[in-house]
Amino acid sequence: MSTADSQPRPRVAVIDYGMGNLRSVSRALIAAGADAYLAANPRDAEKADAVVFPGQGAITDCMDCLSRTSFDSFLKEWIKSDKPFLGVCLGLQALFERSEEGNRAGLGIFPGVISRFESMARLRIPHMGWNEAIFRESGPLTEGIKVEGEPFYFVHSYRLVKTEESLVWCETEYAGRFVSGIKRGRVLATQFHPEKSQVKGLQIYRNFLSLVNR
């Protein structure tokens, strides 16, 4: 048995706040090498080595669910402590100050406003399908990924256009350039869905898991 095989799998809590792509995210994390489980309350998530916050649907419903389950406070403290965290799709958008969708306040962990794509001729909204993410730099989190442009799967009508430059991990072109990934310390979030992005999506999850022992 190799040293890698003998190492325990990192325990990853997939936040089960009543919304999100929970099963497919959990299966992808397991395939990437995690011991993934659903956490229905903050007490269950506290035992994890890393936390994944998947999301889909409307941010108004998302924030209501986070507040009702007390995951809002938990996520703020977890991220403040720079523990391994990955937000997916709505799990990225909820980290910011406000969304134009329902004019709803987010968690306010990072500065920025989530805005709807502008309507343009021959441009479909929601932005759905494969598109390239262009990364700002190479490093452990882009191992096995082409930083100059790698296709991932997107499904969204709202996006982050501007935030602190130091926070931007990757960007994507669709009705202009938007921020498709953020990174700070051991905190990571993507607008695209790694669990829907086949081989390269699994690589994103593997790279994320490398943060556990860093």
C-alpha positions in Angstrom: 0.0 0.0 0.0 1.4 3.4 -0.9 1.8 6.3 1.5 -0.9 8.2 -0.2 -3.3 5.2 0.1 -2.5 4.8 3.8 -3.4 8.4 4.6 -6.9 9.0 6.0 -9.3 10.7 3.6 -10.1 14.3 4.7 -13.6 14.6 6.2 -15.6 17.1 4.2 -18.9 18.5 5.4 -21.3 19.3 2.5 -23.6 21.9 4.0 -27.2 20.6 3.9 -29.2 23.8 4.5 -32.2 22.6 2.4 -31.0 23.7 -1.0 -28.2 22.8 -3.5 -26.7 20.0 -5.6 -25.9 17.9 -2.5 -25.8 14.4 -3.8 -23.8 15.1 -6.9 -21.3 17.3 -5.0 -20.9 14.6 -2.4 -20.3 11.9 -5.0 -17.7 14.0 -6.8 -15.9 14.8 -3.6 -15.7 11.1 -2.7 -14.4 10.3 -6.2 -11.8 13.0 -5.6 -10.6 11.3 -2.4 -12.7 12.8 0.4 -14.8 11.2 3.1 -17.8 13.5 2.3 -20.9 13.6 4.4 -24.0 15.9 4.6 -24.1 18.2 7.6 -27.6 19.3 8.5 -26.6 21.7 11.3 -23.4 23.6 12.3 -22.7 21.1 15.1 -22.2 18.3 12.5 -20.0 20.5 10.3 -17.7 21.5 13.1 -16.2 18.0 13.1 -15.0 18.3 9.4 -11.5 19.0 8.1 -13.1 21.1 5.2 -16.5 22.5 4.3 -18.2 22.7 0.9 -21.2 25.0 0.4 -23.1 24.1 -2.8 -26.0 26.2 -3.9 -28.6 26.6 -6.6 -31.8 28.4 -7.0 -32.7 31.9 -5.7 -30.5 33.7 -3.2 -33.5 34.9 -1.3 -34.4 31.3 -0.4 -30.7 30.5 0.2 -30.2 33.3 2.7 -33.5 32.4 4.5 -32.3 28.8 4.8 -28.9 29.8 6.1 -30.5 32.0 8.7 -33.0 29.4 9.8 -30.3 26.7 10.3 -27.7 29.1 11.8 -25.3 28.2 9.0 -24.9 31.9 8.3 -23.0 32.5 11.6 -21.1 29.2 11.2 -19.9 30.0 7.7 -18.7 33.5 8.7 -16.7 32.1 11.6 -15.3 29.2 9.6 -14.1 31.5 6.8 -12.8 34.1 9.2 -10.6 31.3 10.7 -9.2 30.5 7.3 -10.3 26.8 7.5 -10.6 24.9 4.1 -13.8 26.1 2.4 -15.2 25.8 -1.1 -18.4 27.6 -2.3 -20.0 26.5 -5.5 -22.3 28.6 -7.7 -24.7 30.3 -5.3 -22.2 29.3 -2.6 -19.9 31.9 -4.2 -22.6 34.6 -4.6 -23.8 34.3 -1.0 -20.4 35.3 0.3 -20.7 38.9 -0.9 -22.5 42.0 0.4 -25.6 42.0 -1.7 -27.4 40.5 -4.7 -29.6 42.4 -7.2 -31.8 39.3 -7.1 -34.5 40.4 -4.7 -32.1 43.2 -3.5 -31.0 40.7 -0.8 -28.1 41.1 1.5 -25.6 38.2 1.5 -23.2 37.1 4.2 -21.0 40.2 3.6 -17.8 38.3 4.1 -16.3 39.9 0.9 -17.0 43.2 -0.8 -19.0 43.1 -4.0 -22.5 43.1 -5.5 -23.9 40.2 -7.5 -25.7 41.6 -10.6 -27.8 40.1 -13.3 -26.4 39.5 -16.8 -27.3 42.3 -19.2 -29.6 41.3 -22.0 -27.8 41.2 -25.3 -28.9 40.1 -28.8 -28.2 36.3 -29.4 -27.0 35.9 -25.8 -28.9 33.4 -23.7 -29.7 34.1 -20.1 -29.2 32.1 -18.0 -25.6 31.5 -18.9 -25.7 27.7 -19.3 -23.1 25.3 -20.6 -19.4 25.1 -21.0 -17.2 28.2 -20.9 -13.6 28.9 -20.2 -12.2 30.1 -16.8 -9.0 32.0 -17.2 -6.8 31.9 -14.1 -4.7 34.7 -12.7 -1.8 32.5 -11.7 -0.6 28.9 -11.5 -0.2 27.2 -8.2 -1.3 24.1 -6.2 -4.9 24.9 -6.7 -4.5 24.9 -10.5 -2.4 21.7 -10.7 -3.6 19.8 -13.7 -5.5 22.8 -15.0 -4.6 25.1 -18.0 -4.4 28.5 -16.4 -4.7 30.2 -19.8 -8.2 28.8 -20.2 -10.0 25.6 -19.1 -13.7 24.9 -19.8 -16.1 24.3 -16.9 -19.8 24.0 -16.7 -21.9 27.0 -15.7 -25.6 27.5 -14.9 -26.5 31.0 -13.6 -28.2 34.3 -14.3 -26.4 36.5 -11.8 -22.6 37.1 -11.5 -19.9 39.0 -9.7 -18.3 41.6 -11.9 -16.1 43.4 -9.4 -14.5 42.8 -6.1 -11.0 43.2 -4.5 -8.4 42.4 -7.1 -6.5 40.3 -4.6 -9.5 38.0 -4.2 -9.9 37.2 -7.9 -8.8 33.7 -8.8 -10.3 33.3 -12.3 -12.5 35.1 -14.8 -14.8 34.2 -17.6 -16.2 36.0 -20.7 -19.9 36.1 -21.2 -21.7 39.4 -21.7 -18.4 41.0 -20.6 -15.9 39.6 -18.2 -17.0 38.4 -14.7 -15.3 36.8 -11.8 -15.8 33.0 -12.0 -13.6 32.1 -9.0 -12.2 33.7 -5.9 -9.4 32.6 -3.5 -8.0 33.9 -0.3 -5.9 31.7 1.9 -7.6 28.3 2.2 -11.0 29.8 1.1 -12.1 29.1 -2.4 -15.3 29.6 -4.4 -16.3 29.0 -8.0 -19.3 30.2 -10.1 -19.0 27.1 -12.2 -20.0 23.6 -11.0 -16.9 21.3 -10.6 -19.2 18.4 -10.1 -20.7 18.9 -13.5 -17.3 19.6 -15.2 -16.1 16.0 -15.7 -12.3 15.3 -15.4 -11.2 18.9 -14.8 -14.0 19.4 -12.2 -12.7 16.5 -10.2 -9.3 18.0 -10.5 -10.6 21.2 -8.9 -11.9 19.1 -6.0 -8.6 17.2 -5.6 -6.7 20.5 -5.5 -9.1 21.8 -2.9 -8.6 18.7 -0.7 -4.9 19.5 -0.8 -5.6 22.5 1.4 -6.5 20.3 4.4 -2.9 19.6 5.4 -1.5 22.9 4.3 
